Amino acid sequence: MADEKAPEPGFREAFADAMRKTGLGQVAPGEVPTAGSLLKAVGGVRGLVESILPGLAFLVLYAATKNVALSVLVPVALAVLFVVVRLVTRTPITQAFAGIAGIAISAVLALISGRAEANFIPGIIINIASLSVLLLSILVRWPLIGVIVGFLTNETTQWREQKAKRRVLYLTTWLWAGLFALRLAVEVPLYLAKEAEWLAGVKLLLGIPLYAGMLWVTWLLVRAVYASSSRPSSD
């Protein structure tokens, strides 16, 4: 019987480890958010450069030249350079590899179609998928942020038994859903209008800055409810 139960702790440990590697997982729910912890959550200075520079390069090059091939291939070259630098410095390459995969797929779509706005199709698909997962988690009454925080705090599903925690974790899940919905509401019309330059600019604005702001708000809300739940409550 002991052997049959062995896989369960392994799965939980692996899932919890995956959650800790998310942006939210970089700060414990009870920890006070700081500028340093926020920077760490978005990948540090190197992570910021790797996230922003390819998109900025596309925006500048396409605005200046209207050359689709040049505008999408330079970001690919930058992404390759980021991977090489990480390999040389022996730093984790997961984020860099994920970045180069996304940029390469975007570039291929743009080159095949000959349309600069096709470069943003993968990002739009990711936003649709993210929004769908968040809404589905709310629909089945397992809000995704609650699942993540449950594993980060090692309380797994106990948060479901406390009304205050449930409310905050539902609220934060709705807020994250709102983030992806906002991106889609702005980016899809620009894509349909073939406004590649505006798409590039909006993607930068609604990318790391909005993501970091949402992390900050989530930390504050979760920290507040976990701090209050540690005191005697009539709930």
DOBARO-909928 format. One line per field, with one value per atom (N, C-alpha, C): atom name; chain; x negated, y negated, z. Coordinates in pm, 1 decimal. Each point is the difference from the previous one (the first is absolute). Example, Ala and Ser with C-alpha at 12.3 -4.5 7.8 and 13.67 -1.06 7.14 Angstrom:
REM DOBARO-909928
at: N; CA; C; N; CA; C
ch: A; A; A; A; A; A
X: -1319.0; 89.0; -90.0; 35.0; -82.0; 77.0
Y: 569.0; -119.0; -120.0; -105.0; -119.0; -109.0
Z: 780.0; 0.0; 0.0; -72.0; 6.0; 73.0
***
This chain:
REM DOBARO-909928
at: N; CA; C; N; CA; C; N; CA; C; N; CA; C; N; CA; C; N; CA; C; N; CA; C; N; CA; C; N; CA; C; N; CA; C; N; CA; C; N; CA; C; N; CA; C; N; CA; C; N; CA; C; N; CA; C; N; CA; C; N; CA; C; N; CA; C; N; CA; C; N; CA; C; N; CA; C; N; CA; C; N; CA; C; N; CA; C; N; CA; C; N; CA; C; N; CA; C; N; CA; C; N; CA; C; N; CA; C; N; CA; C; N; CA; C; N; CA; C; N; CA; C; N; CA; C; N; CA; C; N; CA; C; N; CA; C; N; CA; C; N; CA; C; N; CA; C; N; CA; C; N; CA; C; N; CA; C; N; CA; C; N; CA; C; N; CA; C; N; CA; C; N; CA; C; N; CA; C; N; CA; C; N; CA; C; N; CA; C; N; CA; C; N; CA; C; N; CA; C; N; CA; C; N; CA; C; N; CA; C; N; CA; C; N; CA; C; N; CA; C; N; CA; C; N; CA; C; N; CA; C; N; CA; C; N; CA; C; N; CA; C; N; CA; C; N; CA; C; N; CA; C; N; CA; C; N; CA; C; N; CA; C; N; CA; C; N; CA; C; N; CA; C; N; CA; C; N; CA; C; N; CA; C; N; CA; C; N; CA; C; N; CA; C; N; CA; C; N; CA; C; N; CA; C; N; CA; C; N; CA; C; N; CA; C; N; CA; C; N; CA; C; N; CA; C; N; CA; C; N; CA; C; N; CA; C; N; CA; C; N; CA; C; N; CA; C; N; CA; C; N; CA; C; N; CA; C; N; CA; C; N; CA; C; N; CA; C; N; CA; C; N; CA; C; N; CA; C; N; CA; C; N; CA; C; N; CA; C; N; CA; C; N; CA; C; N; CA; C; N; CA; C; N; CA; C; N; CA; C; N; CA; C; N; CA; C; N; CA; C; N; CA; C; N; CA; C; N; CA; C; N; CA; C; N; CA; C; N; CA; C; N; CA; C; N; CA; C; N; CA; C; N; CA; C; N; CA; C; N; CA; C; N; CA; C; N; CA; C; N; CA; C; N; CA; C; N; CA; C; N; CA; C; N; CA; C; N; CA; C; N; CA; C; N; CA; C; N; CA; C; N; CA; C; N; CA; C; N; CA; C; N; CA; C; N; CA; C; N; CA; C; N; CA; C; N; CA; C; N; CA; C; N; CA; C; N; CA; C; N; CA; C; N; CA; C; N; CA; C; N; CA; C; N; CA; C; N; CA; C; N; CA; C; N; CA; C; N; CA; C; N; CA; C; N; CA; C; N; CA; C; N; CA; C; N; CA; C; N; CA; C; N; CA; C; N; CA; C; N; CA; C; N; CA; C; N; CA; C; N; CA; C; N; CA; C; N; CA; C; N; CA; C; N; CA; C; N; CA; C; N; CA; C; N; CA; C; N; CA; C; N; CA; C; N; CA; C; N; CA; C; N; CA; C; N; CA; C; N; CA; C; N; CA; C; N; CA; C; N; CA; C; N; CA; C; N; CA; C; N; CA; C; N; CA; C; N; CA; C; N; CA; C; N; CA; C; N; CA; C; N; CA; C; N; CA; C; N; CA; C; N; CA; C; N; CA; C; N; CA; C; N; CA; C; N; CA; C; N; CA; C; N; CA; C; N; CA; C; N; CA; C; N; CA; C; N; CA; C; N; CA; C; N; CA; C; N; CA; C; N; CA; C; N; CA; C; N; CA; C; N; CA; C; N; CA; C; N; CA; C; N; CA; C; N; CA; C; N; CA; C; N; CA; C; N; CA; C; N; CA; C; N; CA; C; N; CA; C; N; CA; C; N; CA; C; N; CA; C; N; CA; C
ch: A; A; A; A; A; A; A; A; A; A; A; A; A; A; A; A; A; A; A; A; A; A; A; A; A; A; A; A; A; A; A; A; A; A; A; A; A; A; A; A; A; A; A; A; A; A; A; A; A; A; A; A; A; A; A; A; A; A; A; A; A; A; A; A; A; A; A; A; A; A; A; A; A; A; A; A; A; A; A; A; A; A; A; A; A; A; A; A; A; A; A; A; A; A; A; A; A; A; A; A; A; A; A; A; A; A; A; A; A; A; A; A; A; A; A; A; A; A; A; A; A; A; A; A; A; A; A; A; A; A; A; A; A; A; A; A; A; A; A; A; A; A; A; A; A; A; A; A; A; A; A; A; A; A; A; A; A; A; A; A; A; A; A; A; A; A; A; A; A; A; A; A; A; A; A; A; A; A; A; A; A; A; A; A; A; A; A; A; A; A; A; A; A; A; A; A; A; A; A; A; A; A; A; A; A; A; A; A; A; A; A; A; A; A; A; A; A; A; A; A; A; A; A; A; A; A; A; A; A; A; A; A; A; A; A; A; A; A; A; A; A; A; A; A; A; A; A; A; A; A; A; A; A; A; A; A; A; A; A; A; A; A; A; A; A; A; A; A; A; A; A; A; A; A; A; A; A; A; A; A; A; A; A; A; A; A; A; A; A; A; A; A; A; A; A; A; A; A; A; A; A; A; A; A; A; A; A; A; A; A; A; A; A; A; A; A; A; A; A; A; A; A; A; A; A; A; A; A; A; A; A; A; A; A; A; A; A; A; A; A; A; A; A; A; A; A; A; A; A; A; A; A; A; A; A; A; A; A; A; A; A; A; A; A; A; A; A; A; A; A; A; A; A; A; A; A; A; A; A; A; A; A; A; A; A; A; A; A; A; A; A; A; A; A; A; A; A; A; A; A; A; A; A; A; A; A; A; A; A; A; A; A; A; A; A; A; A; A; A; A; A; A; A; A; A; A; A; A; A; A; A; A; A; A; A; A; A; A; A; A; A; A; A; A; A; A; A; A; A; A; A; A; A; A; A; A; A; A; A; A; A; A; A; A; A; A; A; A; A; A; A; A; A; A; A; A; A; A; A; A; A; A; A; A; A; A; A; A; A; A; A; A; A; A; A; A; A; A; A; A; A; A; A; A; A; A; A; A; A; A; A; A; A; A; A; A; A; A; A; A; A; A; A; A; A; A; A; A; A; A; A; A; A; A; A; A; A; A; A; A; A; A; A; A; A; A; A; A; A; A; A; A; A; A; A; A; A; A; A; A; A; A; A; A; A; A; A; A; A; A; A; A; A; A; A; A; A; A; A; A; A; A; A; A; A; A; A; A; A; A; A; A; A; A; A; A; A; A; A; A; A; A; A; A; A; A; A; A; A; A; A; A; A; A; A; A; A; A; A; A; A; A; A; A; A; A; A; A; A; A; A; A; A; A; A; A; A; A; A; A; A; A; A; A; A; A; A; A; A; A; A; A; A; A; A; A; A; A; A; A; A; A; A; A; A; A; A; A; A; A; A; A; A; A; A; A; A; A; A; A; A; A; A; A; A; A; A; A; A; A; A; A; A; A; A; A; A; A; A; A; A; A; A; A; A
X: -82.6; 82.6; -86.5; -114.6; -87.2; -51.5; -29.2; -51.2; 103.9; 129.1; 106.0; 17.5; -29.7; 18.9; -123.0; -111.3; -124.4; 7.6; 67.1; 1.4; 67.4; 95.6; 74.5; -88.3; -85.1; -88.0; -94.3; -46.9; -90.1; 66.0; 123.2; 72.3; 20.8; 41.6; 23.1; -127.6; -111.8; -126.6; -40.1; 18.8; -35.0; 89.3; 129.2; 93.3; -32.2; -28.1; -34.0; -127.1; -97.2; -124.7; 26.4; 88.2; 35.7; 67.3; 86.5; 68.4; -98.1; -103.5; -98.0; -81.5; -6.9; -76.3; 80.9; 129.1; 80.2; -33.1; 46.8; -25.3; 55.1; 120.9; 61.8; -79.3; -61.5; -74.8; -130.9; -43.6; -126.0; 10.8; 122.1; 21.1; 99.5; -36.2; 91.0; 123.3; 119.6; 123.1; -5.0; -79.3; -5.3; -107.0; -79.6; -111.7; 45.2; -64.5; 32.2; -59.4; 81.0; -53.1; -98.3; -110.4; -98.7; -35.8; -67.4; -43.1; -95.0; -85.1; -94.6; 69.6; 100.3; 71.3; 81.9; 51.2; 75.9; -91.7; -119.2; -97.2; -39.2; -18.2; -33.4; 112.1; 124.0; 115.1; 13.0; -49.4; 7.7; -129.8; -88.0; -120.8; -126.4; 6.1; -118.1; -29.9; -111.6; -37.6; -18.5; -65.6; -21.5; 133.3; 90.7; 130.7; 76.1; -11.5; 65.6; -55.7; -131.7; -64.0; 42.5; -1.1; 35.9; 147.0; 83.6; 142.7; 33.7; -68.5; 36.7; -75.9; -129.0; -83.2; 46.6; 36.7; 45.9; 122.8; 97.5; 119.6; -31.1; -89.7; -39.1; -74.4; -84.5; -74.1; 96.2; 103.6; 99.8; 67.4; 41.6; 71.5; -85.6; -124.2; -88.9; -30.1; -34.4; -38.5; 117.7; 117.4; 113.4; 48.2; -4.0; 41.1; -93.8; -127.6; -99.4; -9.2; 20.6; -26.4; 121.3; 100.5; 115.5; -43.6; -120.1; -53.2; 35.6; 91.7; 47.7; -112.1; -77.6; -105.9; -102.0; -47.1; -98.2; 58.6; 123.3; 63.4; 23.0; 20.4; 24.5; -124.8; -97.7; -121.5; -98.9; -4.3; -89.0; 39.4; 129.5; 38.4; -38.1; 8.7; -42.6; -149.3; -77.8; -144.2; -30.4; 74.9; -19.2; 31.7; 108.5; 38.3; -106.6; -57.7; -109.2; -119.7; -28.0; -111.6; 22.4; 124.3; 30.2; -26.9; 34.6; -23.9; -149.8; -73.7; -145.3; -65.0; 41.8; -56.1; 28.3; 121.4; 34.3; -81.9; -22.1; -80.5; -144.4; -52.6; -138.2; -15.1; 98.3; -7.7; 56.9; 46.6; 53.9; 112.8; 90.1; 119.0; 120.6; 110.9; 117.7; 45.3; 30.5; 33.8; 146.6; 79.0; 139.8; 75.0; -11.5; 70.9; -47.1; -132.2; -54.4; 47.3; 4.1; 46.5; 148.2; 78.7; 142.2; 17.5; -84.3; 7.4; -34.4; -105.2; -41.1; 102.1; 65.3; 102.9; 116.6; 46.9; 111.8; -34.0; -119.3; -41.4; -18.5; -55.6; -22.8; 132.5; 95.1; 131.4; 67.7; -8.6; 58.4; -64.4; -133.7; -72.4; 39.2; 11.9; 38.3; 137.2; 95.2; 134.6; -2.4; -79.2; -8.5; -67.1; -105.5; -71.6; 83.5; 71.7; 82.7; 114.3; 63.4; 115.2; -39.8; -120.3; -43.5; 66.3; 68.4; 72.0; -64.6; -37.6; -66.7; 88.0; 131.7; 89.9; 9.8; -36.3; 2.4; -101.4; -97.2; -100.1; 63.2; 122.7; 64.6; 106.1; 16.4; 99.9; -27.7; -124.2; -25.4; 35.0; -31.8; 31.9; 149.4; 74.4; 145.5; 56.1; -53.6; 45.8; -29.9; -117.9; -36.6; 95.2; 35.8; 94.2; 137.4; 44.0; 129.0; -3.7; -109.0; -12.8; -4.9; -76.6; -12.5; 133.3; 71.3; 131.4; 96.1; -3.9; 89.4; -26.3; -128.3; -35.7; 46.2; -21.3; 40.8; 151.8; 73.0; 146.0; 51.7; -62.1; 40.7; -24.6; -113.1; -30.7; 104.3; 48.4; 105.0; 131.4; 29.4; 124.7; 10.0; -113.0; 2.1; -28.1; -4.6; -18.1; -136.6; -100.1; -138.2; -83.8; 19.1; -71.3; -151.1; -58.5; -139.3; -95.7; 20.7; -89.2; 9.9; 118.4; 16.1; -79.6; 2.0; -76.4; -149.3; -47.4; -142.2; -40.3; 76.7; -32.2; 9.6; 95.8; 13.2; -125.9; -59.4; -123.4; -119.6; -1.4; -110.4; -3.7; 116.6; 8.2; 6.4; -4.9; 6.6; 132.6; 103.3; 130.0; 91.4; -53.2; 70.5; 142.9; 100.8; 139.5; 67.7; -73.9; 62.3; 58.2; -51.1; 51.0; 148.0; 47.0; 139.9; 95.0; -53.7; 82.5; 14.0; -71.9; 4.9; 56.9; 111.0; 72.6; -85.9; -76.2; -80.2; -102.8; -66.0; -100.7; 65.7; 111.7; 69.0; 34.5; 53.8; 41.1; -118.6; -111.1; -117.4; -59.9; -4.1; -59.6; 89.3; 130.4; 90.1; -22.4; -9.7; -18.0; -128.9; -110.1; -127.7; 3.1; 69.8; 12.8; 78.5; 106.2; 76.3; -87.5; -85.9; -87.6; -96.6; -56.1; -90.0; 75.9; 122.3; 82.4; 23.5; 21.1; 18.9; -122.1; -119.5; -123.9; -3.9; 27.1; -5.6; 114.8; 115.2; 113.2; -31.7; -66.2; -38.0; -96.2; -98.5; -94.3; 72.1; 91.7; 73.6; 88.1; 64.1; 90.3; -73.6; -127.9; -79.3; -72.2; -58.6; -86.5; 76.4; 111.0; 73.3; 49.2; 63.0; 40.8; -118.6; -114.3; -118.3; -51.9; 7.7; -42.4; 91.2; 129.5; 95.4; -15.2; -43.1; -21.0; -138.7; -81.4; -135.1; -91.2; 15.1; -81.6; -116.8; -100.9; -111.9; -79.0; -21.3; -76.9; 73.7; 129.4; 78.5; 3.8; 10.2; -0.3; -129.1; -111.9; -129.3; -9.3; 44.2; -4.9; 91.9; 122.1; 97.2; -46.4; -59.4; -47.2; -107.7; -85.9; -102.3; 63.7; 97.8; 65.1; 83.6; 68.6; 87.1; -73.3; -130.4; -79.3; -54.5; -130.3; -66.2; 57.1; 24.7; 53.1; 132.4; 93.8; 129.7; -12.2; -84.4; -24.2; -57.8; -99.5; -61.7; 100.1; 81.3; 101.3; 101.1; 40.0; 95.8; -60.9; -128.6; -67.9; 1.2; -28.4; -5.5; 135.9; 105.4; 135.0; 35.7; -35.7; 29.7; -70.8; -129.3; -74.8; 63.9; 38.2; 58.8; 130.6; 86.0; 129.1; -18.5; -85.7; -22.2; -67.5; -98.4; -69.1; 97.5; 88.7; 95.3; 92.0; 53.4; 95.0; -69.9; -123.1; -72.1; -45.1; -33.2; -38.8; 119.3; 118.0; 118.8; 49.0; -21.2; 47.3; -84.9; -120.4; -86.4; 45.3; 89.2; 55.2; 133.2; 43.6; 128.8; 112.0; 83.7; 109.1; 128.1; 112.0; 129.7; 50.7; -73.2; 44.0; -16.8
Y: 120.7; -120.7; -126.4; 9.2; -117.2; -39.6; 105.7; -29.1; -69.6; 34.5; -59.5; -147.5; -42.0; -139.3; -86.4; 62.9; -73.0; -106.7; 24.1; -100.1; -131.5; 3.1; -120.8; -109.8; 29.4; -105.7; -52.0; 91.1; -41.2; -99.6; 25.6; -91.4; -134.1; 3.7; -125.0; -81.8; 68.2; -69.8; -63.0; 73.3; -51.5; -118.8; 11.9; -108.1; -123.9; 20.8; -113.1; -68.8; 79.4; -57.1; -82.9; 49.6; -74.8; -131.3; 2.4; -122.1; -101.9; 48.9; -92.0; -71.3; 59.3; -60.3; -103.9; -12.2; -103.7; -134.9; -107.6; -132.4; -12.7; 51.9; -7.7; 78.3; 108.4; 85.1; -58.4; -111.5; -59.8; -74.2; -23.0; -65.6; 82.2; 35.5; 76.3; -83.3; 64.0; -75.6; -90.4; 34.9; -82.1; -106.3; -0.9; -92.6; -136.5; -103.6; -136.1; -23.3; -38.8; -25.4; -117.4; 16.1; -106.9; -15.2; -110.7; -20.7; 111.0; 44.0; 106.6; 131.8; 33.6; 125.5; -5.9; -118.3; -16.7; 17.3; -57.5; 13.9; 146.7; 68.7; 142.5; 79.8; -36.7; 72.6; -12.1; -109.3; -16.5; 40.3; 68.4; 54.8; -79.3; -102.5; -80.9; -91.9; -69.0; -93.1; 73.8; 116.0; 77.8; 45.1; 43.8; 43.1; -113.9; -120.2; -116.7; -29.9; 3.2; -27.7; 103.6; 127.6; 107.4; -6.0; -53.2; -10.0; -120.9; -111.0; -126.0; -27.1; 32.0; -41.2; 55.0; 128.7; 48.4; -74.8; -22.2; -73.2; -143.9; -61.7; -138.4; -7.7; 101.5; 3.1; 9.4; 85.1; 11.1; -134.6; -64.7; -127.6; -104.0; -14.2; -101.8; 31.2; 125.9; 36.4; -9.2; 46.8; -2.6; -143.3; -79.9; -140.0; -74.7; 37.1; -71.0; 52.0; 131.3; 58.9; 63.1; 40.5; 74.3; 132.2; 46.1; 125.5; 112.8; 87.8; 105.8; 96.1; 45.1; 97.8; -53.5; -120.5; -60.4; -16.5; -43.9; -30.8; 123.8; 116.1; 121.2; 84.6; -13.3; 81.5; -56.9; -130.9; -59.8; 43.2; -2.3; 52.0; 147.1; 81.2; 140.4; 6.6; -82.8; -2.7; -41.5; -96.7; -43.2; 113.1; 72.8; 111.5; 108.3; 27.8; 97.7; -48.2; -128.7; -58.4; 15.8; -20.2; 15.3; 142.5; 97.3; 140.7; 27.8; -50.5; 20.7; -60.2; -122.1; -66.1; 82.0; 53.5; 81.3; 129.4; 59.5; 121.6; -28.2; -111.1; -36.8; -31.9; -70.4; -38.8; 106.8; 110.1; 113.2; -41.7; -77.3; -39.9; 73.6; 10.6; 72.5; -50.1; 94.4; -37.2; 23.4; 47.4; 30.9; -119.6; -115.1; -119.8; -42.9; 6.4; -41.0; 92.1; 130.5; 95.0; -21.4; -25.4; -27.1; -125.3; -99.4; -124.0; 19.9; 75.5; 19.9; 82.8; 93.9; 81.3; -87.3; -86.0; -87.7; -99.0; -58.2; -98.2; 64.9; 122.3; 70.4; 35.5; 49.0; 34.8; -124.8; -109.4; -125.9; -45.0; 12.7; -41.5; 84.2; 130.9; 90.1; -37.6; -26.4; -38.3; -129.5; -95.8; -128.2; 16.0; 81.6; 18.2; 76.7; 103.7; 79.2; -82.7; -77.7; -79.3; -130.6; -47.4; -129.3; -116.9; 28.1; -103.4; -21.0; -120.1; -28.2; 32.7; -22.5; 23.8; 147.9; 89.8; 143.5; 35.4; -87.5; 19.6; 6.5; -50.0; -7.7; 107.7; 88.7; 106.9; 91.1; 48.5; 86.2; -66.8; -129.0; -71.6; -8.8; -23.3; -6.7; 135.7; 106.3; 136.1; 31.3; -40.0; 22.7; -74.8; -122.0; -77.6; 67.5; 52.1; 69.8; 124.1; 76.8; 122.4; -31.9; -103.0; -38.0; -44.6; -83.3; -46.4; 117.3; 93.1; 116.1; 85.5; 23.6; 82.0; -66.2; -130.8; -72.7; 2.8; -24.5; 1.1; 140.6; 100.6; 137.8; 35.5; -45.5; 29.8; -63.2; -118.7; -65.6; 75.9; 42.5; 71.4; 130.2; 70.6; 128.5; -19.4; -127.2; -36.2; 38.9; -1.5; 19.1; -112.7; -124.7; -113.5; 24.9; -24.9; 36.4; -62.3; -127.4; -63.7; 69.7; 48.3; 75.8; 128.9; 69.6; 124.2; -27.5; -106.1; -34.3; -36.5; -90.2; -43.6; 116.9; 89.6; 116.5; 84.3; 19.6; 78.5; -78.5; -130.4; -81.9; -4.0; 4.4; -6.5; 137.9; 105.0; 138.0; 33.2; -79.3; 32.3; 63.8; 19.7; 63.7; -54.5; 70.9; -42.2; -58.3; -21.5; -47.9; -140.0; -77.5; -136.4; 0.3; 110.2; 7.9; 1.3; 31.0; 9.6; -133.3; -102.5; -130.8; -104.1; -60.2; -90.9; -117.6; -59.1; -117.7; 33.9; 113.5; 41.7; 30.3; 70.0; 34.4; -125.5; -100.6; -123.2; -68.1; -11.6; -68.1; 78.9; 130.9; 81.2; 4.6; -7.6; -14.7; -137.3; -103.4; -136.2; -12.0; 52.1; -10.9; 79.5; 111.9; 76.3; -79.7; -67.4; -87.1; -114.5; -54.7; -109.8; 45.7; 119.3; 53.0; 27.6; 48.7; 19.6; -134.2; -104.6; -133.2; -49.6; 35.6; -39.9; 56.3; 129.6; 62.6; -47.4; -26.2; -51.7; -139.4; -82.4; -134.1; 7.0; 88.1; 15.5; 37.0; 94.7; 43.5; -111.5; -73.1; -107.8; -109.0; -18.5; -102.7; 56.8; 117.6; 53.8; 58.6; 67.9; 62.6; -103.2; -110.6; -100.6; -56.8; -19.9; -50.2; 102.6; 126.8; 105.9; 1.6; -8.1; 1.5; -123.1; -109.3; -123.8; -4.6; 104.0; 10.3; -114.0; -37.4; -107.6; 61.0; 46.0; 70.6; -87.0; -126.0; -88.3; -23.5; -27.5; -19.1; 128.7; 113.8; 128.1; 18.1; -31.6; 14.8; -89.8; -124.6; -92.5; 40.2; 39.5; 40.9; 126.6; 91.6; 123.7; -28.0; -96.4; -37.8; -60.1; -87.6; -67.2; 95.8; 91.9; 94.9; 129.0; 0.7; 117.7; -4.6; -19.2; 1.7; -103.1; -125.7; -96.8; 44.1; 45.0; 42.4; 128.3; 90.9; 126.1; -26.6; -87.9; -33.0; -66.8; -89.9; -65.5; 98.8; 97.0; 99.9; 90.4; 33.2; 78.0; -75.8; -128.7; -83.5; -0.4; -23.8; -1.9; 136.2; 106.4; 135.2; 27.3; -35.5; 20.3; -74.4; -126.1; -80.3; 61.8; 40.8; 58.8; 132.5; 85.2; 131.1; -15.9; -89.4; -22.0; -49.1; -91.2; -55.4; 107.4; 85.1; 100.4; 109.3; 34.9; 102.7; -53.8; -129.5; -60.3; -5.0; -35.5; -9.8; 137.6; 100.9; 134.5; 64.1; -55.1; 55.3; -44.1; -103.1; -44.7; 70.1; 8.2; 63.3; -61.5; 81.6; -47.9; 72.6; -68.4; 62.5; 74.1; -10.2; 64.9; 151.4
Z: 0.0; 0.0; 0.0; 69.3; 9.0; -137.4; -84.5; -132.9; -86.6; 20.7; -80.3; 30.9; 123.0; 39.2; -30.1; -33.1; -19.7; -109.1; -115.7; -105.6; 38.8; 94.4; 34.1; 56.9; 103.6; 50.5; -107.4; -88.9; -105.8; -93.0; -35.9; -88.0; 68.1; 126.6; 73.2; 9.8; 27.4; 12.6; -132.7; -108.9; -131.9; -37.0; 30.7; -31.8; 81.6; 129.4; 87.0; -48.5; -44.8; -50.4; -125.3; -85.9; -121.2; 35.6; 102.2; 41.5; 56.4; 70.9; 58.2; -107.2; -118.2; -108.9; -76.4; 31.0; -62.7; 63.5; -62.4; 56.5; 139.6; 21.1; 132.1; 102.2; -43.7; 91.2; 47.2; -59.6; 40.7; 132.8; 45.9; 129.3; 80.1; 122.0; 84.0; 29.7; 9.4; 23.7; 122.6; 100.7; 119.0; -3.2; -105.9; -9.8; -48.9; 49.7; -43.7; -138.8; -97.6; -134.3; 1.8; -68.7; -13.4; -146.6; -31.9; -138.0; -43.1; 93.4; -31.0; -30.2; 81.8; -21.7; -128.1; -32.5; -123.9; -121.1; 8.6; -108.3; -17.8; 111.4; -5.4; -65.5; 29.4; -53.0; -151.4; -56.8; -145.0; -68.1; 75.8; -59.9; 22.0; 86.6; 23.6; -118.0; 6.9; -105.9; -132.1; 5.8; -122.2; -58.7; 84.7; -47.1; -65.9; 57.2; -58.8; -138.6; -10.6; -128.9; -103.5; 39.9; -92.0; -40.8; 85.9; -30.2; -85.9; 26.5; -64.4; -129.9; -3.4; -113.1; -135.8; -11.7; -131.9; -51.6; 86.4; -40.4; -35.9; 76.0; -28.0; -133.4; -26.0; -127.0; -117.2; 13.4; -106.7; -24.3; 107.2; -11.7; -70.8; 42.8; -57.4; -146.6; -28.2; -136.8; -97.0; 43.0; -92.1; -22.7; 105.7; -15.4; -93.9; 3.1; -80.7; -142.2; -20.2; -131.4; -67.7; 77.6; -51.6; -65.2; 34.1; -53.5; 96.4; -41.0; 89.0; 37.3; -99.2; 25.7; 100.1; -22.7; 90.0; 139.8; 7.9; 128.8; 85.5; -62.8; 79.0; 19.4; -89.7; 11.6; 102.2; 12.7; 100.9; 142.0; 36.6; 131.5; 19.0; -107.1; 9.7; 31.5; -68.2; 24.5; 143.6; 50.2; 138.5; 97.8; -28.8; 87.2; 0.0; -115.9; -8.6; 81.4; -11.4; 75.9; 149.9; 45.9; 142.2; 47.0; -83.3; 34.7; 8.6; -97.8; -1.9; 123.9; 35.0; 118.3; 125.6; 11.0; 116.9; 2.7; -116.4; -4.8; 40.9; -48.3; 31.9; 148.1; 55.6; 141.4; 93.2; -59.6; 76.6; 94.5; -53.4; 74.9; -58.9; 76.0; -49.0; -136.9; -89.5; -137.6; -34.1; 97.4; -29.3; -56.4; 67.3; -44.1; -138.0; -23.7; -128.9; -111.6; 26.8; -100.6; -30.6; 105.1; -20.9; -84.7; 26.2; -76.0; -146.6; -26.7; -138.6; -76.2; 68.4; -66.5; -43.8; 91.0; -32.6; -109.9; 9.0; -99.8; -136.7; -0.6; -126.3; -68.1; 77.8; -56.3; -57.2; 73.9; -46.4; -130.6; -5.7; -120.0; -120.7; 19.8; -109.8; -55.1; 89.6; -44.3; -80.8; 46.8; -70.0; -135.9; -6.8; -125.6; -102.1; 47.7; -91.3; -56.9; 86.1; -43.5; -66.5; 32.9; -52.0; 70.5; 111.1; 73.8; 137.1; 30.7; 126.8; 119.6; -13.4; 113.7; 36.6; -93.9; 30.1; 108.4; 20.7; 105.1; 138.9; 11.7; 131.4; 22.6; -97.3; 14.5; 120.1; 19.9; 116.7; 132.4; 12.4; 123.4; 23.2; -106.2; 12.4; 40.1; -59.5; 34.3; 146.3; 46.7; 141.0; 92.7; -36.2; 81.7; 4.0; -114.6; -4.9; 88.4; -11.4; 80.2; 149.1; 36.7; 141.2; 57.2; -76.3; 44.0; 14.4; -93.2; 4.2; 122.7; 30.8; 117.0; 128.4; 11.2; 120.1; 18.5; -108.3; 9.2; 30.0; -59.6; 27.2; 146.4; 55.0; 140.3; 92.1; -36.8; 79.2; -15.1; -121.7; -28.4; 79.0; 13.3; 72.1; 149.9; 42.2; 141.7; 57.2; -87.1; 43.0; -60.9; 47.7; -59.4; -4.5; -114.3; -22.6; 100.3; 34.5; 97.3; 135.5; 33.9; 123.7; -2.8; -113.3; -14.2; 15.8; -66.6; 7.9; 142.2; 62.6; 136.0; 97.9; -21.4; 86.4; 2.3; -114.9; -5.7; 50.9; -21.6; 48.9; 151.9; 62.4; 146.6; 65.2; -82.2; 49.2; 68.9; -26.6; 56.5; -104.9; -119.1; -112.6; -15.9; 52.4; -22.8; 123.3; 107.2; 123.7; -13.2; -95.7; -19.2; -37.3; -56.3; -40.3; 119.8; 118.1; 120.2; 72.3; -46.2; 65.9; -96.4; 39.7; -88.0; -46.2; 91.2; -35.5; -106.2; 17.1; -97.7; -134.8; 4.9; -124.8; -77.9; 69.1; -67.6; -66.8; 72.6; -54.1; -116.4; 10.9; -105.5; -123.8; 19.7; -115.1; -64.4; 83.8; -50.0; -80.7; 53.6; -71.5; -130.7; -0.6; -124.5; -103.5; 44.9; -90.4; -52.1; 86.3; -42.2; -108.8; 16.1; -102.5; -129.2; 12.8; -119.2; -69.4; 79.4; -54.9; -75.1; 49.6; -67.2; -142.0; -12.6; -132.1; -89.2; 61.7; -76.9; -54.2; 80.2; -43.3; -118.4; 10.9; -110.5; -128.6; 9.5; -118.3; -54.9; 90.1; -42.2; -76.7; 32.3; -67.5; -122.3; 15.8; -105.5; -118.7; 25.4; -110.7; -102.4; 42.3; -99.0; -78.6; 68.3; -69.4; -100.1; 37.2; -92.5; -123.0; 21.7; -111.0; -88.5; 61.8; -75.3; -64.8; 22.5; -57.6; 45.1; 126.6; 57.6; 77.8; -74.2; 61.9; 97.5; -35.1; 88.0; 132.2; -10.2; 121.7; 83.0; -67.1; 70.1; 79.7; -63.7; 65.8; 123.6; -15.1; 112.5; 113.4; -35.5; 101.3; 72.6; -76.5; 62.1; 104.1; -27.2; 97.4; 124.6; -18.8; 113.1; 84.1; -67.8; 70.8; 36.7; -21.2; 32.1; 141.6; 12.3; 130.8; 97.9; -39.5; 97.7; 61.8; -83.3; 51.0; 81.3; -46.4; 70.6; 139.0; 6.5; 128.3; 93.8; -54.5; 82.3; 55.1; -81.4; 45.6; 106.8; -15.3; 103.6; 132.4; -6.2; 120.3; 70.8; -76.1; 57.4; 58.8; -70.4; 48.3; 131.2; 6.2; 123.8; 116.9; -24.8; 107.6; 51.0; -91.4; 38.0; 74.3; -55.7; 62.4; 135.4; 7.5; 127.4; 106.6; -39.3; 96.3; 56.1; -85.6; 47.9; 79.4; -37.0; 75.5; 135.4; 3.8; 127.9; 94.4; -52.6; 84.6; 44.4; -85.3; 34.6; 108.3; 21.9; 104.1; 138.0; 3.5; 127.3; 25.3; 124.9; 29.6; -79.7; -60.4; -84.3; 32.0; -17.3; 25.3; -121.8; -114.6; -124.3; 9.7
***
